[in-house]
Amino acid sequence: MIRVLLALGLLMSFSVSAMTLPRQSAVPGGVVIVPLVSDATATKKPLVKYNNRRVTVVKQQQQWMAVVGIPLAAKAGKHSLVMTSAGKTQKVSFEIADKSYPTQHITIKDKRKVSPTKLDMKRISAETAEIKSALRYWTEQENVPLSFAWPIEGRVSGLFGRRRVFNGQPRKPHSGMDIAAPKGTAIHAPAGGVIRETGDYFFNGNTVFIDHGQGVVTMFCHMDRIDVQKGQAIAQGDVIGTVGMTGRVTGPHLHMGVSLNDARVEPRLFFPERVAVAGDEQDQ
């Protein structure tokens, strides 16, 4: 068994290129980059799984790396990848630390968006299956764009991981980040990929899913207008639609999510540091 017990401090000091890999954060909702094969002559990419989901594997300076998304529900402690290489299966271990996310209380005027009717639930059930399919999609490709460009400029109105309480009722944690911007603001693709799905969903409103390859999927919700179609290839910077206030919202904004091996992770790890603006929600 290969044991790579990576403490948080070691993860942050591990030398990787910020241009091609996301920043690391070994906590629930974070990203862990795990070195897999030290033999530089190993040219075939290993097959890696975490929680029975395939994991993004890229080569960095002649070293295979697993780029692993950690679910928000993950417990602190030792976790394991299952790696198959050259016909052999091994476990590669890493550790994550605990993290507590603050609670955010939100008032929604449309009470159905908090307590849906039976008819609403029938619609939500069908939409949930479609959304899960888009987020779990796997496209096998060698080059995966992992260094993103911000899709819009604006005030951060909701950070990732916040435990949401709508009209006094606890709901699932926030699976992305919100950026407030005027209705009609153009939304640009953060990286190249294929439009895996689009739709108008009960909670998410007008939504676009971009498949960047190897289980890396970005999600854009509450849009006013969608300017792309399912199956369309796009490049970084292409306009995919505009900011709106569809679905469960309190005002115009873009909800942006990043999914990695079907785990929703902190989007900011994939983007360059941004300059704070007045009114930004702050880390606690």
BELMO-V626060 format. One record per run of one state. SS is the DSSP state (2 for helix, 1 for strand, 0 for the rest). FROM is the first residue (numbers start at 1). LEN is the number of residues. Records with the same first field share a line. If there is no record, write none. Layout:
BEGIN
SS: FROM-LEN, FROM-LEN
END
This chain:
BEGIN
0: 1-1, 4-4, 14-13, 28-3, 38-9, 51-2, 55-1, 61-2, 70-7, 86-2, 98-5, 107-4, 114-4, 136-12, 149-6, 159-4, 167-2, 171-6, 181-5, 189-4, 202-3, 214-2, 227-6, 235-4, 245-8, 261-2, 266-1, 272-13
1: 2-2, 27-1, 31-7, 47-4, 53-2, 56-5, 63-7, 77-9, 88-10, 103-4, 148-1, 155-4, 163-4, 169-2, 177-4, 186-3, 193-9, 205-9, 216-11, 233-2, 239-6, 253-8, 263-3, 271-1
2: 8-6, 111-3, 118-18, 267-4
END
